[in-house]
Amino acid sequence: MSNIIAVVVTHNRKDLLLQNIKCLLKQEVKTDILVVDNLSTDGTFNELRGYIKSKKIIYYPTKRNLGGAGGFSAGILEACKLGYDYLWLMDDDCMPCPKSLSMLINYAHYLNNEFGFLSSQVLWKNNALSKMNIQKKTPFTKNTDFHSSLVKIQMATFVSLLIKSSTIKKVGLPIKEFFIWADDLEYTRRISVLYPCYLVNSSKVKHNTPLNIGSNIALDEACNLNRYKYAYRNEVYVYKREGILGMFYIIIRLIDHLLRIIFKSRDNKIKRLNIILKSTLHGITFNPKINKI
């Protein structure tokens, strides 16, 4: 057993998951693999039978679709129960390079393990930065330094994030009630309040998403709109913990996004506006419990 385990959350994306596993098995530094299957119905289990039988992965099926937030919460808890020292978190569409993990571990040792989390530089298919995974220097500003070896940051996504089990025991688990969206921002911010956290630019992974764009409720397809209910609710929860500056940020962002819809949306303007307003109000009273291990 390695002292490192990759925690991969998947749901109905077996082809991407198989690519991800192949990348993980090619790492210079050995890592065990825990696949958290969020009730996939596309034959994921059948595709994984060989890996499970040969013990190349640990398969952890959930009883229902817990969303990304619930999947990571369950996976992190299980990995800690199994006794691993380091957890390497990622989605099933994250494709690590052979040196991705070794670079993170090298800097973990360089820092004498005095860090909250380490995040990889995330690229898209064409080697441009993945727009949805740009780390934040502060809760209000994005990182722009992708050249220095180590860059202090305060927020990152669950696309190649290294954390220690000792840190998890201190801060608890991701909030499963988030379901999707901003669970990683909340969790990494919870960690960075207590510990220094870093982007490791020499650790690179690719995020195999269809398009390299950030989320935009004003321009997104109508079939995707309901998921934004989680986005606005959850981000209000995240930023209201930043005090007055956080609430000011939410108000300015709210006005900006409402104006985007009014002037740029091609359809469903009323629905888009209602989602933002109702979800923002919900976020003000949303107060889920943080579970410890």
C-alpha positions as CSV (number, residue, x, y, z in Angstrom):
1,M,0.0,0.0,0.0
2,S,1.2,3.5,-0.9
3,N,0.8,6.3,1.5
4,I,-0.8,8.3,-1.3
5,I,-4.2,7.7,-2.9
6,A,-5.8,9.4,-5.8
7,V,-9.5,10.0,-5.1
8,V,-11.5,10.2,-8.4
9,V,-15.2,11.0,-8.5
10,T,-17.1,9.8,-11.6
11,H,-20.6,9.7,-12.9
12,N,-21.6,8.3,-16.3
13,R,-18.3,9.1,-18.0
14,K,-16.6,5.7,-18.3
15,D,-14.5,6.6,-21.3
16,L,-12.9,9.6,-19.6
17,L,-12.5,7.6,-16.4
18,L,-10.6,4.9,-18.2
19,Q,-8.3,7.5,-19.7
20,N,-7.8,9.0,-16.2
21,I,-6.9,5.6,-14.7
22,K,-4.4,5.0,-17.4
23,C,-2.7,8.3,-16.6
24,L,-2.7,7.5,-12.9
25,L,-1.1,4.1,-13.4
26,K,1.8,5.9,-15.3
27,Q,2.7,8.2,-12.5
28,E,6.4,8.3,-11.6
29,V,5.4,8.2,-7.9
30,K,3.2,5.3,-7.0
31,T,-0.3,6.1,-5.9
32,D,-3.2,3.9,-5.0
33,I,-6.5,4.8,-6.7
34,L,-10.0,5.1,-5.2
35,V,-12.8,5.5,-7.7
36,V,-16.0,6.9,-6.2
37,D,-18.8,5.9,-8.6
38,N,-21.8,8.3,-8.2
39,L,-24.4,5.7,-9.3
40,S,-23.3,5.5,-12.9
41,T,-25.7,3.8,-15.3
42,D,-23.5,3.7,-18.4
43,G,-21.7,0.4,-17.7
44,T,-18.8,2.0,-15.7
45,F,-18.7,-1.0,-13.3
46,N,-18.3,-3.5,-16.1
47,E,-15.5,-1.5,-17.6
48,L,-13.7,-1.5,-14.3
49,R,-14.0,-5.2,-13.4
50,G,-10.5,-6.0,-14.6
51,Y,-9.0,-3.1,-12.6
52,I,-11.0,-4.2,-9.5
53,K,-10.0,-7.9,-9.8
54,S,-6.3,-7.1,-10.2
55,K,-6.6,-4.6,-7.3
56,K,-5.2,-1.8,-9.4
57,I,-8.1,0.4,-8.1
58,I,-10.4,0.5,-5.1
59,Y,-14.0,0.7,-6.2
60,Y,-16.4,2.7,-4.0
61,P,-20.0,2.8,-5.3
62,T,-22.4,5.3,-3.7
63,K,-26.0,4.3,-3.1
64,R,-27.3,7.4,-5.0
65,N,-25.8,10.2,-7.0
66,L,-24.3,12.5,-4.4
67,G,-23.1,15.1,-6.9
68,G,-19.4,16.1,-7.0
69,A,-19.5,17.6,-3.5
70,G,-21.0,14.5,-1.9
71,G,-18.8,12.2,-4.0
72,F,-15.6,13.9,-2.8
73,S,-16.9,14.1,0.8
74,A,-17.5,10.3,0.7
75,G,-14.3,9.5,-1.0
76,I,-12.2,11.6,1.3
77,L,-13.8,10.0,4.3
78,E,-13.1,6.5,2.9
79,A,-9.5,7.3,2.1
80,C,-8.9,8.6,5.6
81,K,-10.4,5.5,7.1
82,L,-8.0,3.4,5.0
83,G,-5.1,5.2,6.6
84,Y,-3.5,7.2,3.7
85,D,-1.3,10.2,4.5
86,Y,-1.8,12.1,1.2
87,L,-5.0,12.4,-0.8
88,W,-4.8,13.5,-4.5
89,L,-8.2,14.8,-5.5
90,M,-9.5,15.0,-9.1
91,D,-12.5,14.6,-11.4
92,D,-12.7,11.8,-13.9
93,D,-11.8,14.2,-16.8
94,C,-8.5,15.2,-15.2
95,M,-5.5,13.7,-17.2
96,P,-2.3,13.9,-15.1
97,C,1.1,13.9,-16.8
98,P,3.6,11.2,-15.6
99,K,5.3,13.8,-13.4
100,S,2.2,15.5,-12.0
101,L,2.2,13.7,-8.7
102,S,6.0,13.6,-8.3
103,M,6.2,17.4,-8.6
104,L,3.5,17.8,-5.9
105,I,5.2,15.4,-3.5
106,N,8.6,17.0,-4.2
107,Y,7.3,20.3,-3.0
108,A,5.4,18.8,-0.1
109,H,8.8,17.5,1.1
110,Y,10.5,20.9,0.2
111,L,7.9,22.6,2.4
112,N,8.5,20.1,5.2
113,N,4.8,19.2,4.9
114,E,3.9,22.7,6.2
115,F,1.1,23.4,3.7
116,G,-2.7,23.2,3.6
117,F,-3.0,22.1,0.0
118,L,-1.0,22.0,-3.2
119,S,-2.6,22.6,-6.6
120,S,-1.4,21.7,-10.1
121,Q,-1.4,24.0,-13.1
122,V,-4.4,23.0,-15.1
123,L,-4.3,23.1,-18.9
124,W,-6.9,22.5,-21.6
125,K,-6.4,20.2,-24.6
126,N,-4.5,22.8,-26.6
127,N,-2.2,23.6,-23.6
128,A,-3.8,26.9,-22.9
129,L,-4.8,27.5,-19.2
130,S,-8.1,25.8,-18.3
131,K,-10.3,28.9,-17.6
132,M,-12.5,27.1,-15.1
133,N,-9.6,26.0,-13.0
134,I,-7.5,29.2,-12.5
135,Q,-6.6,29.4,-8.9
136,K,-7.3,32.4,-6.7
137,K,-4.7,34.5,-5.0
138,T,-7.4,35.8,-2.7
139,P,-11.1,35.1,-2.7
140,F,-11.5,38.2,-5.0
141,T,-8.5,38.0,-7.4
142,K,-7.4,35.3,-9.8
143,N,-3.8,34.1,-9.9
144,T,-1.7,35.4,-12.8
145,D,1.7,33.9,-12.0
146,F,2.1,30.6,-13.9
147,H,5.9,30.8,-14.1
148,S,7.2,30.8,-10.5
149,S,7.9,27.5,-8.9
150,L,5.6,28.0,-5.9
151,V,2.8,30.6,-5.8
152,K,0.8,31.3,-2.7
153,I,-3.0,30.9,-3.3
154,Q,-6.1,30.7,-1.3
155,M,-8.6,28.9,-3.5
156,A,-8.4,26.1,-6.1
157,T,-10.5,23.4,-7.7
158,F,-10.7,19.7,-7.2
159,V,-8.7,19.1,-10.4
160,S,-5.4,17.8,-9.1
161,L,-5.4,18.9,-5.4
162,L,-3.0,17.3,-2.9
163,I,-4.0,17.4,0.8
164,K,-2.9,15.6,3.9
165,S,-5.1,13.5,6.1
166,S,-3.9,15.4,9.1
167,T,-5.3,18.6,7.5
168,I,-8.7,16.9,6.8
169,K,-8.9,15.8,10.4
170,K,-8.5,19.5,11.4
171,V,-10.9,21.2,8.9
172,G,-13.4,18.4,8.2
173,L,-15.0,17.2,5.0
174,P,-16.3,19.1,1.9
175,I,-19.9,20.1,2.4
176,K,-22.0,17.4,0.7
177,E,-25.1,19.6,0.6
178,F,-23.5,21.8,-2.0
179,F,-24.1,18.9,-4.5
180,I,-22.3,20.6,-7.3
181,W,-20.4,23.8,-7.8
182,A,-18.2,25.8,-5.4
183,D,-17.6,22.9,-3.0
184,D,-13.9,23.0,-3.9
185,L,-13.7,26.7,-3.5
186,E,-15.3,26.5,-0.1
187,Y,-13.1,23.7,1.0
188,T,-9.8,25.1,-0.2
189,R,-10.7,28.5,1.4
190,R,-11.5,26.7,4.7
191,I,-8.0,25.2,4.5
192,S,-6.2,28.4,3.5
193,V,-7.6,30.3,6.4
194,L,-5.5,28.0,8.6
195,Y,-2.5,27.0,6.5
196,P,-0.3,28.4,3.7
197,C,-1.4,26.9,0.3
198,Y,0.4,26.8,-3.0
199,L,0.1,26.4,-6.8
200,V,3.0,24.1,-8.0
201,N,3.5,25.2,-11.6
202,S,5.8,22.3,-12.5
203,S,2.9,19.9,-11.8
204,K,0.7,20.0,-14.8
205,V,-2.5,18.2,-15.7
206,K,-5.0,18.5,-18.5
207,H,-8.7,19.0,-18.0
208,N,-10.5,17.2,-20.8
209,T,-13.6,19.3,-21.0
210,P,-15.5,19.8,-24.2
211,L,-14.9,23.6,-24.3
212,N,-12.5,25.9,-22.6
213,I,-14.9,28.4,-21.1
214,G,-16.0,29.4,-17.7
215,S,-19.6,29.2,-16.5
216,N,-21.9,31.9,-17.8
217,I,-25.6,31.8,-17.1
218,A,-26.3,34.5,-19.6
219,L,-25.0,32.5,-22.5
220,D,-25.3,28.9,-21.5
221,E,-27.8,26.6,-23.1
222,A,-31.3,26.4,-21.7
223,C,-31.0,22.8,-20.8
224,N,-28.1,23.6,-18.4
225,L,-29.8,26.4,-16.5
226,N,-31.1,24.5,-13.5
227,R,-27.6,23.6,-12.3
228,Y,-26.9,27.3,-11.7
229,K,-29.3,27.2,-8.7
230,Y,-26.4,25.4,-6.9
231,A,-23.8,27.8,-8.2
232,Y,-25.4,31.0,-6.9
233,R,-26.6,29.6,-3.6
234,N,-23.2,28.0,-2.8
235,E,-21.1,30.9,-3.8
236,V,-23.2,33.3,-1.6
237,Y,-22.4,30.9,1.3
238,V,-18.7,30.9,0.5
239,Y,-18.4,34.7,0.2
240,K,-20.6,35.7,3.1
241,R,-18.0,34.1,5.3
242,E,-15.6,36.7,4.0
243,G,-17.5,39.4,5.9
244,I,-18.3,42.8,4.5
245,L,-15.9,42.5,1.6
246,G,-17.5,39.2,0.7
247,M,-21.0,40.5,0.7
248,F,-19.9,43.6,-1.3
249,Y,-18.4,41.2,-3.8
250,I,-21.6,39.2,-4.1
251,I,-23.7,42.4,-4.6
252,I,-21.4,43.7,-7.4
253,R,-21.3,40.3,-9.1
254,L,-25.1,40.0,-8.8
255,I,-25.6,43.3,-10.6
256,D,-23.0,42.4,-13.3
257,H,-24.6,39.0,-14.0
258,L,-28.2,40.4,-14.1
259,L,-27.0,43.0,-16.6
260,R,-25.3,40.3,-18.7
261,I,-28.6,38.5,-18.9
262,I,-30.6,41.6,-19.8
263,F,-28.3,42.6,-22.6
264,K,-26.7,39.4,-23.8
265,S,-29.1,36.4,-23.3
266,R,-30.9,35.3,-26.4
267,D,-33.7,33.4,-24.7
268,N,-35.2,32.5,-21.3
269,K,-34.2,35.9,-19.8
270,I,-36.9,35.7,-17.1
271,K,-35.9,32.2,-16.1
272,R,-32.3,33.2,-15.9
273,L,-33.0,36.2,-13.8
274,N,-35.2,34.2,-11.4
275,I,-32.5,31.6,-10.9
276,I,-30.0,34.2,-9.9
277,L,-32.3,36.1,-7.6
278,K,-33.9,33.2,-5.9
279,S,-30.6,31.3,-5.5
280,T,-28.8,34.3,-4.1
281,L,-31.5,34.8,-1.5
282,H,-31.4,31.1,-0.6
283,G,-27.6,31.4,-0.2
284,I,-28.1,34.0,2.5
285,T,-29.9,31.5,4.8
286,F,-28.1,28.4,3.6
287,N,-26.1,27.1,6.5
288,P,-25.1,23.4,6.1
289,K,-23.3,21.5,8.7
290,I,-19.5,20.8,8.3
291,N,-18.9,17.2,9.1
292,K,-15.7,16.1,10.9
293,I,-14.0,12.7,10.7
